[in-house]
Amino acid sequence: MTTTPTTTTADPVLRVAPAAPAEAAAYFRASLVFHADVSDVAAALAADGESGFVVLDSRSTESWDQGHVPGAVHLPTALIPEQAEQLLDKSVPVVTYCWGPGCNGATRAALALAELGYRVKEMLGGFEYWAREGFEFETGQGRERREADPLTAPADAENCGC
């Protein structure tokens, strides 16, 4: 049984006390089972070109044409039930993404795939953070890369060190 201790402090951060270390570890481990971040996905794709997963863009064709992760499979969420088996191998994990953190399209796509028997993770940050972190993307006109946003990516390093 999980219990969340409460405190009587006026501090809004500690008004509800942190979870016990074992409970916190279980929660954060579970989060990593379901999520991958943009920089980890980019690093895995760049490592040797042969990652152990496929990236799936669940947005509309118009959004896909504006820009998408190179090598991603395009499959709008609404089409997953009828087209997933033609485009994806159930033995290969899928990493879904949509526009960004303000959109739950990648979550809906991941749910649809999981219900069909696929192993799936969601890419946190979506296409927005892919572009904002300065990773190359494809558009209807070819490949592009924007300068990394210093608010989302380290200015003078390969990664944030986390």
Buried (B, 14 or more C-beta within 10 A) or exposed (E): EEEEEEEEEEEEEEEEEEBEEEEEEEEEEEEEEEBBBBBBBBBBBEEEEEBEBBBBBBBBEEBBBBBBBBEBBBBBBEBBEEEBEEBBEEEEBBBBBBBBEEBBBBBBBBBBBBEBEBEBBBBBBBBBBBBBBBBBBBEEEEEEEBEBBEEBBEEEEEEEEE
